Amino acid sequence: MSVTDMFPLTDEAHPWPKQGDWTYEDYLRLPDDGRRYEIIQGVLYVANAPSYDHQFSVLKIATKFEVWAETQKAGVVITAPFEVHLPGIAKPVQPDILFIAKKRIPTPGTQIFEGAPDLIVEVLSPGSLRLDQHVKFGAYEQAGVREYWIVDPKTRAITVYSLPENSPEYILLGQFTGNEAVQSRVLEGLSFVASAVFVPQ
């Protein structure tokens, strides 16, 4: 389905751009219809409202992050929808969960975070596999996001990638399932059992 089919033009003098040519100004014209819109390298990506399993995992992980961040006084945890602009790469993306270290905490009233968060979590949905595992993987890597988690409710696995200092590429920190303890370099000292963040079977 084309963009024009999805969104009837409200201003014929400003038609929707082709994929690859989307800008933030085009994004601001999109309808507020409950979908999540993101633009990466000029390509528009659209996601429908997430499922129960997806939101269950988002809340569980964000809660664990928040407890850690509050205890350590280390930064803030934010969940979607919240705009992140990765200069020259994506404007905007809206990660499921992001962590921003204390020294970079946004000021009150901030609507957009400019730059790479310290850690991003994306929880997979059936329609987001390619986007989260490939497109966003590359965008976050290029932007310098220090750690990227891909959480899969279907396989009940958490895959953690870390960006070494002065390295352009992620390395696999680990893939955690079942009763394995999930580890993080950015959230040092955080540890929880992987199965605890998925819908009970």
N, C-alpha and C positions, 0 to 999 in steps of 0.2 A: 504494500500500500504506500502510495507516495505521500509526501508531506502535504501537498495540496488537497489530497483526498481526506487526510486526517483533520486538517484545519482550514475551513473555508476562508478565503481572503476577506479581510475587513477593509483593506485598503488596496485597491487594484494597482495603485501607483507604486506599491512596494511589495512585489510578489515574494513568496518564500524562496530562499536560495537553494541551489543544488547542494547535495551532500559533498562536503569538503570545503564549502564556502560559507558555512554558518559563522556568525559573529555573536558577540554578547548582545548587541543591539537587536538582532533577530530574536534571540532568546527572550528578551524583555517583552516582545510582542506576543509570545505564546500564551494560550489560555491558562487560567488557573483552574484546572479541572481534576486535580487529584493525582495526576501522573507525575513521575519524576523525570525532568528533562536535564540532560547533560550534553555539553559540547566538548569533544576531544579532537584536537587537530582538525577543527572545522566541520566535523561530522556530528550530527544530532543523534542522540540516543534517547529512546523513550521507554520508560518502565511503568507498568501498571502497579496498582496497589499490591503490596507484598502479602504473602500467606501467613497463616497462623504459625507454622513451624519457623518461618523466617523471623517473624517478630519475637517469638519466644526466645530464640537464640540471641537476637540483638539485645533484648532486655537483660538476659542473664549475663552476657559478656560485659555489657556496659556497667552493670551493677558491680561486678567483680573489679573492673577497672576503677570505678568511682571509689570503692572502699579502699583500694590500694592508693589511689591518688590523694585521697583525704588523709589517710594515715601517714603517708610520706610527705604530704604537703608539696607534691611534685608537679602539679599542673592541673589541667581541666580535661574532662571527658565530655564530648558532645555527640549527639546522635542526629541523624537526618530527620527532617530536611534542614540543611544549613549549607550555604554556598561556600565552596573553596575554589579559589582561582590559582591555578598553577601557571605562572607567567610563560607565555609562548607555547603552552601545551594544551591547557584545558581551561575553559571559562564559560560555565562553571562545571565542577563535579560536586556530587553530594554523597559522600561516603556514608555507609550505614553507621559507622562509629569512627571517631577520630580522637586522638589524644594530642594535646599541645602542652609542651613542657612549660614550667613555671615562668621562665625568663621571657616567654613569647606569648603569654596569656593575652587575649584580646581585651581591649578596654570596654567598659560598659557601653551598650548601644551599638556595638559593632554588628553590621549586617553581613559582612563578607570577610572571610579570612584569606589574606593574600600570602601566598607562599606554600611551602610543603609542610603539612603537619608532621609531627615526630613519628606517629604511628597511625595506620589506617586499617580498619577491618571492613571487609565486604562479605556478607552472607549470601551464598549462592541461591538463586531462584532458577527454575527450569528455563526461563527466558534470558537469564543473565550470564550463562556459562562462558560464552566467548568474550563478552564484555569484561567480566571480572577477572577471568583467568589469562586473558591475552591483551586486550586493549588497555584496560586500566593497569594491569601489571606493568606494561611498558611505560605508560604515562607516569605512574608513581615512581618507578625506577628512574626515569629520566629527570623527574622533578627533584629527586633526592629525598623522598620519604624514607626515613631510616628503617622502618619495619612495616611489613605488609602481611596481614593475616587473611587467608581465604578460608571461610568456614562453610562446610557442606553439610546441611541437615540430612541430605539423602544418604550419604555414606557415613555420616556422623564423625567426620574428620576435620581437624583444624591443622592447616598447613601454614607455617610461619617462615617468612623470608626476611633476611636481614641484609642491610646495605652496609658493607664494611667501609670504614673511613677511607676516603680517597679512591674508592672503587666505583666504576660506573654500572656495575651489575649486582643484582641480588644473589645471595647464596641461600641455600635451603638450610634453615636453622633446625627444622624438624617437622614431621607430620605426626600428629597425636590423635589417638583414638582410645575408646574404652576407658580403662582406669589409668591410662598414662597421664602423667602430670605435664600440663602445658607450660612451656618456659618462654620467657621473653628477655631480650637484652635491653630493650628500651625501658620496660617496666621491671627493673631489676628487683628480684625478690618475689615477684608475683608468681604464684603457682596454684593451679587448680586442676581437678580431674576433668579430662575432655568431655566425658559423658554427661557432666553436670550441666552443660549449657544446651543440651538438646531435649526435645519433647520426650518424656519418659515412655519407654516401650511397654 
